[in-house]
Amino acid sequence: MALLPYALRPAVIIRRKAIWGGVLGQSTFWKVVAVWVFGKGIIKKAVGKNPESLGTMRVGTNSFVNVINAAPMSKKDRKRQGITKQALVDRAVADVAKARPGKGIRVR
């Protein structure tokens, strides 16, 4: 259980004041605060690391497997651990082949 109700949390109060005092009001200070509060998430989405699709495989008829690296690693980390994209795809194909024996697997 939260110690403070949602409306009394400091982050919520600052966001509310930035909207009412800066975006909808006249205060230049609160406009700057609003750009900082709301722009931080937008910049992180645009510049930050995103999950990377490593390949799509067709397994049997009307069945597909997408291989996605959910936690993108830096090139330095991948090199240190000896992980390549091809190795990840090969491991995913092997897992699907083991789960569905007798089905043809075609990798695109």
Stockholm file with secondary structure:
# STOCKHOLM 1.0

chainA/1-108         MALLPYALRPAVIIRRKAIWGGVLGQSTFWKVVAVWVFGKGIIKKAVGKNPESLGTMRVGTNSFVNVINAAPMSKKDRKRQGITKQALVDRAVADVAKARPGKGIRVR
#=GR chainA/1-108 SS CCSSCGGGSHHHHHHHHIIIIIISSSCHHHHHHHHHHHHHHHHHHHHSCCCEEEEEEEESSSCEEEEEESSCCCHHHHHHHTCCHHHHHHHHHHHHHHHSTTCCEEEC
#=GC SS_cons         CCSSCGGGSHHHHHHHHIIIIIISSSCHHHHHHHHHHHHHHHHHHHHSCCCEEEEEEEESSSCEEEEEESSCCCHHHHHHHTCCHHHHHHHHHHHHHHHSTTCCEEEC
//
